[in-house]
Amino acid sequence: MEITEPRIQAYCENHSSPEPPALSKLSRDTHAKVLNPRMLSGHLQGRFLSAIAFMLKPKRILEIGTYTGYSTLCLAEGLSDGGHIVSIERNDELQTVHEAAFGDRKYDIRMLYGDAKQLLMGLEGTFDLVFIDADKSEYEEYLNLIEDLLKPGSWIVVDNVLWDGHVLEPEQDMSEETRSIHRFNEKIRANTKYEVVMLPIRDGLSLIRRL
Ligand SMILES: C[S@@+](CC[C@H](N)C(=O)[O-])C[C@H]1O[C@@H](n2cnc3c(N)ncnc32)[C@H](O)[C@@H]1O
């Protein structure tokens, strides 16, 4: 199911600033050479992530699910001086793609390769902004694991919270993945430690503030 009417989506893209050239190239290369290019955030969501990062000016960003690094670069645009982004990716075959995309060292991007659930347990300090975009059936676990990495005023952005509209299906017909996302959406809405707003951008983005 299209979440946003395609012409509205196109109008929004056409009336947003264009992607920086490095991001158009990364998007083209991903579509040409990497499996599942649909996973990439893309123009509109990318500009939105960049805007969020510029508004927050975070010192430390955590990203769960790098893929080819498109969202990593969008988020990094808004880092404050001396800030860095830690990005976690299970698929270490993407390492050469990351080296090509981040190799100019324009931003301080620290890649961690391995399973997010393991790696999150080893992280220390707090993050100003966390972007959750890895395994959809693990969102609740990621939330539990990042709890100690947040402080009041930290923000979490969660991708794919509408899962192609499948979250509207009757619960008994939902796939395991849809059920997990729906359960995550329900739990975060009921959790008094957080304030959440869900937006129908691309496949659904929730913006969550740690109170
Ligand atoms: C939707 S893609 C991320 C897209 C990227 N954030 C962007 O917007 O361009 C999800 C990525 O998460 C990775 N992933 C899935 N489960 C993971 C896990 N348990 N630990 C680490 N990475 C994982 C996948 O390999 C995939 O590259």
The ligand as an SDF file (V2000), in Angstrom:
LIG
                    3D

 27 29  0  0  0  0  0  0  0  0999 V2000
   16.8170   -0.7310    6.1010 C   0  0  0  0  0  0  0  0  0  0  0  0
   18.5190   -1.0500    6.0360 S   0  0  0  0  0  0  0  0  0  0  0  0
   19.2080    0.4740    6.6440 C   0  0  0  0  0  0  0  0  0  0  0  0
   19.0580    1.5950    5.6690 C   0  0  0  0  0  0  0  0  0  0  0  0
   19.8630    2.8260    6.0140 C   0  0  0  0  0  0  0  0  0  0  0  0
   19.6570    3.2320    7.3840 N   0  0  0  0  0  0  0  0  0  0  0  0
   19.4450    3.9640    5.0980 C   0  0  0  0  0  0  0  0  0  0  0  0
   18.5170    4.6640    5.4550 O   0  0  0  0  0  0  0  0  0  0  0  0
   20.0030    4.0990    4.0020 O   0  0  0  0  0  0  0  0  0  0  0  0
   18.7400   -2.1230    7.4040 C   0  0  0  0  0  0  0  0  0  0  0  0
   20.1940   -2.5410    7.6210 C   0  0  0  0  0  0  0  0  0  0  0  0
   20.2560   -3.1210    8.9380 O   0  0  0  0  0  0  0  0  0  0  0  0
   21.1310   -4.2260    8.9220 C   0  0  0  0  0  0  0  0  0  0  0  0
   20.7510   -5.1050   10.0340 N   0  0  0  0  0  0  0  0  0  0  0  0
   19.6400   -5.8660   10.1300 C   0  0  0  0  0  0  0  0  0  0  0  0
   19.6170   -6.5240   11.3080 N   0  0  0  0  0  0  0  0  0  0  0  0
   20.7430   -6.1550   11.9670 C   0  0  0  0  0  0  0  0  0  0  0  0
   21.2950   -6.4910   13.2160 C   0  0  0  0  0  0  0  0  0  0  0  0
   20.6820   -7.3390   14.0470 N   0  0  0  0  0  0  0  0  0  0  0  0
   22.4600   -5.9410   13.5740 N   0  0  0  0  0  0  0  0  0  0  0  0
   23.0950   -5.0510   12.7550 C   0  0  0  0  0  0  0  0  0  0  0  0
   22.6320   -4.6970   11.5490 N   0  0  0  0  0  0  0  0  0  0  0  0
   21.4700   -5.2390   11.1490 C   0  0  0  0  0  0  0  0  0  0  0  0
   20.9040   -4.8490    7.5440 C   0  0  0  0  0  0  0  0  0  0  0  0
   22.0350   -5.6250    7.1680 O   0  0  0  0  0  0  0  0  0  0  0  0
   20.6730   -3.6210    6.6630 C   0  0  0  0  0  0  0  0  0  0  0  0
   21.8770   -3.2100    6.0300 O   0  0  0  0  0  0  0  0  0  0  0  0
  1  2  1  0
  2  3  1  0
  2 10  1  0
  3  4  1  0
  4  5  1  0
  5  6  1  0
  5  7  1  0
  7  8  2  0
  7  9  1  0
 10 11  1  0
 11 12  1  0
 11 26  1  0
 12 13  1  0
 13 14  1  0
 13 24  1  0
 14 15  1  0
 14 23  1  0
 15 16  2  0
 16 17  1  0
 17 18  1  0
 17 23  2  0
 18 19  1  0
 18 20  2  0
 20 21  1  0
 21 22  2  0
 22 23  1  0
 24 25  1  0
 24 26  1  0
 26 27  1  0
M  CHG  2   2   1   9  -1
M  END
$$$$
